[in-house]
Amino acid sequence: MIYRSFIITSFIAINALILFGISQTLSFLSTGADRSMMLHIGVKNKQAYIPKVEWKDTINPARPIEKQTMYDIQKDYVNSWYVRNVGYATYDSLGIFDFYTESARKNLVDGIHFNKTNDVQILSTTLDHHLALDFYSADGQLVVFEDQNVRSYTQSFKENNLQYETTSISSYKIAMLLEDGFWRVRHIVKQPNITVIDTNTQKESPYVRGNQIIVDNKPYQIKGINYYPQETPWNMFGEEFDIDIIQKDFKIINDAGLNTIRIFVPYEDFGKEYVLADKLIKLKEVMDLAEKNSLKVVLTLFDFYGNYDINDWTFTHRHAEQIVSSIKEHPALLMWDIKNEPNLDFESRTKETVLAWLKEMIHQIRTIDTEHPITIGWSSIETADILSEDVDIVSFHYYKDLTQFQDIFKTISSLKKPLVLQEFGLSSDKGLWAPFGNNEEDQAAYHEAFLKIIQQHELHYLSWTLYDFNKIPTDVVGRLPWRKNAQKHFGFIDADGNKKDAFQFISY
């Protein structure tokens, strides 16, 4: 009898707990403040959007505004732009209810519905905001401010076909209310267009004069090489980073008669939008060694990056901002190379999106460093003239038959910019996976012949690469053994540290 009573009592208690849990959950979901908190979780837990924001004016006669309040207003205001842009891109208006008051939602929700009905898609992002406070109420519930000269980029699609793309500058008047502990947009009114003076209009870098590169007020001829340490290719700044090995290699490069190296900053490895301090320290150590060995540095900023998505732009801006700000004063720096072979992403990411990202990145870098020239490492001569009006130096790679170079080069030889043969080389891989490949004698003959062409055209050059490698990361060329083995044997020094026949033609 006691046992039966215990079973019945336990059953009732368990069911009561289940019913209580369900009721609490329903109550939680139906409560305005708690629902708002839930909807904010996604944005709060992961910053999905970090445009440049500055407060130009925070003086308020009614009540001084607290720093934490300014931060909260800024955060929720920027997030309001993000959910608006996501809504127009995905036809999902859920986030709109999170960051706009009831009266402010109608036009946005109607616009999203109209676009969905008419198969129109808008992809957009804002790039920087300049806030000026107008009014902050005495009760701390209302704020009015201006957002001046907001730079934004927009793509418009109709039935998945790009109709237009534009970068625009506009100003807004905003009123926000504090509701449920969050600041929501009550009004946002676009101001009449005003003339904006763009202080970042391209000016010729002091490092470039016509088709010449200038260093210390004298013409500079790049004679260089792409560099990775032999044991850590494509992972130069990882856990096996060894400054002594790099010093030894830089001395070899300098003794060989070369004056320039090209090195790479892996986007994710460096921390993406939050650049890791220890990576910057390692990068500066490498730059210091380059200076010590009389080597100038071409610094490629976005290795192993291939997203280009508009919602990702502000992350890449912050990445470039931190690295460029830290390195721009270094005496070894010669130029910024934005991206290695971005044209290879045209098919998967669309040419329009890749080029738009490149143009914006050029703008971003010039806002930070007005001195050093900018280039892009195109994978071929055929694509080298893309954005040639936007960059200071035109760079291209060449791995085709050497006998075709002269004719193909004619297509860009008339460009009035310095031309840099940024990568070239021949693998000496001949064996099981390449029975008809080239041996070390072929490689030496290739470099001897190419140096004559380089001298004939007075080309700046950076060969690929100092060493043969023992291992190639799968991320670089995939898993196919014949591709990996070929990539292992482009060096002037073999895997055992012996100079190959081609080494005598590493420089002229």
Rosetta blueprint (number, residue, H / E / L):
1 M L
2 I H
3 Y H
4 R H
5 S H
6 F H
7 I H
8 I H
9 T H
10 S H
11 F H
12 I H
13 A H
14 I H
15 N H
16 A H
17 L H
18 I H
19 L H
20 F H
21 G H
22 I H
23 S H
24 Q H
25 T H
26 L H
27 S H
28 F H
29 L H
30 S H
31 T L
32 G H
33 A H
34 D H
35 R H
36 S H
37 M H
38 M H
39 L H
40 H H
41 I H
42 G H
43 V H
44 K H
45 N H
46 K L
47 Q L
48 A L
49 Y L
50 I L
51 P L
52 K E
53 V E
54 E E
55 W E
56 K E
57 D E
58 T L
59 I L
60 N L
61 P L
62 A L
63 R L
64 P L
65 I L
66 E L
67 K H
68 Q H
69 T H
70 M H
71 Y H
72 D H
73 I H
74 Q H
75 K H
76 D H
77 Y H
78 V H
79 N H
80 S H
81 W H
82 Y H
83 V H
84 R H
85 N H
86 V H
87 G H
88 Y H
89 A H
90 T H
91 Y L
92 D L
93 S L
94 L L
95 G L
96 I H
97 F H
98 D H
99 F H
100 Y E
101 T L
102 E H
103 S H
104 A H
105 R H
106 K H
107 N H
108 L H
109 V H
110 D H
111 G H
112 I H
113 H H
114 F H
115 N H
116 K H
117 T H
118 N L
119 D L
120 V E
121 Q E
122 I E
123 L E
124 S E
125 T E
126 T E
127 L E
128 D E
129 H E
130 H E
131 L E
132 A E
133 L E
134 D E
135 F E
136 Y E
137 S L
138 A L
139 D L
140 G L
141 Q L
142 L E
143 V E
144 V E
145 F E
146 E E
147 D E
148 Q E
149 N E
150 V E
151 R E
152 S E
153 Y E
154 T E
155 Q E
156 S E
157 F E
158 K E
159 E L
160 N L
161 N E
162 L E
163 Q E
164 Y E
165 E E
166 T E
167 T E
168 S E
169 I E
170 S E
171 S E
172 Y E
173 K E
174 I E
175 A E
176 M E
177 L E
178 L E
179 E E
180 D L
181 G L
182 F E
183 W E
184 R E
185 V E
186 R E
187 H E
188 I E
189 V E
190 K E
191 Q L
192 P L
193 N L
194 I L
195 T L
196 V L
197 I L
198 D L
199 T L
200 N L
201 T L
202 Q L
203 K L
204 E L
205 S L
206 P L
207 Y L
208 V E
209 R E
210 G L
211 N L
212 Q E
213 I E
214 I E
215 V E
216 D L
217 N L
218 K E
219 P E
220 Y E
221 Q L
222 I L
223 K E
224 G E
225 I E
226 N E
227 Y L
228 Y L
229 P L
230 Q L
231 E L
232 T L
233 P L
234 W L
235 N L
236 M L
237 F L
238 G L
239 E L
240 E L
241 F L
242 D L
243 I H
244 D H
245 I H
246 I H
247 Q H
248 K H
249 D H
250 F H
251 K H
252 I H
253 I H
254 N H
255 D H
256 A L
257 G L
258 L L
259 N L
260 T E
261 I E
262 R E
263 I E
264 F E
265 V E
266 P E
267 Y L
268 E L
269 D L
270 F L
271 G L
272 K L
273 E L
274 Y L
275 V L
276 L L
277 A H
278 D H
279 K H
280 L H
281 I H
282 K H
283 L H
284 K H
285 E H
286 V H
287 M H
288 D H
289 L H
290 A H
291 E H
292 K H
293 N L
294 S L
295 L L
296 K E
297 V E
298 V E
299 L E
300 T E
301 L E
302 F E
303 D E
304 F L
305 Y L
306 G L
307 N L
308 Y L
309 D L
310 I H
311 N H
312 D H
313 W H
314 T H
315 F H
316 T H
317 H H
318 R H
319 H H
320 A H
321 E H
322 Q H
323 I H
324 V H
325 S H
326 S H
327 I H
328 K L
329 E L
330 H L
331 P L
332 A L
333 L E
334 L E
335 M E
336 W E
337 D E
338 I E
339 K E
340 N E
341 E L
342 P H
343 N H
344 L H
345 D H
346 F H
347 E H
348 S H
349 R H
350 T L
351 K H
352 E H
353 T H
354 V H
355 L H
356 A H
357 W H
358 L H
359 K H
360 E H
361 M H
362 I H
363 H H
364 Q H
365 I H
366 R H
367 T H
368 I H
369 D L
370 T L
371 E L
372 H L
373 P L
374 I E
375 T E
376 I E
377 G E
378 W E
379 S L
380 S L
381 I H
382 E H
383 T H
384 A L
385 D L
386 I L
387 L L
388 S L
389 E L
390 D L
391 V L
392 D L
393 I L
394 V E
395 S E
396 F E
397 H E
398 Y E
399 Y L
400 K L
401 D L
402 L H
403 T H
404 Q H
405 F H
406 Q H
407 D H
408 I H
409 F H
410 K L
411 T L
412 I L
413 S L
414 S L
415 L L
416 K L
417 K L
418 P L
419 L E
420 V E
421 L E
422 Q E
423 E E
424 F E
425 G L
426 L L
427 S L
428 S L
429 D L
430 K L
431 G E
432 L L
433 W L
434 A E
435 P L
436 F L
437 G L
438 N L
439 N L
440 E H
441 E H
442 D H
443 Q H
444 A H
445 A H
446 Y H
447 H H
448 E H
449 A H
450 F H
451 L H
452 K H
453 I H
454 I H
455 Q H
456 Q H
457 H H
458 E L
459 L L
460 H E
461 Y E
462 L E
463 S E
464 W L
465 T L
466 L L
467 Y E
468 D L
469 F L
470 N L
471 K L
472 I L
473 P L
474 T H
475 D H
476 V H
477 V H
478 G L
479 R L
480 L L
481 P H
482 W H
483 R H
484 K H
485 N H
486 A H
487 Q H
488 K H
489 H L
490 F L
491 G L
492 F L
493 I E
494 D L
495 A L
496 D L
497 G L
498 N L
499 K E
500 K L
501 D H
502 A H
503 F H
504 Q H
505 F H
506 I L
507 S L
508 Y L
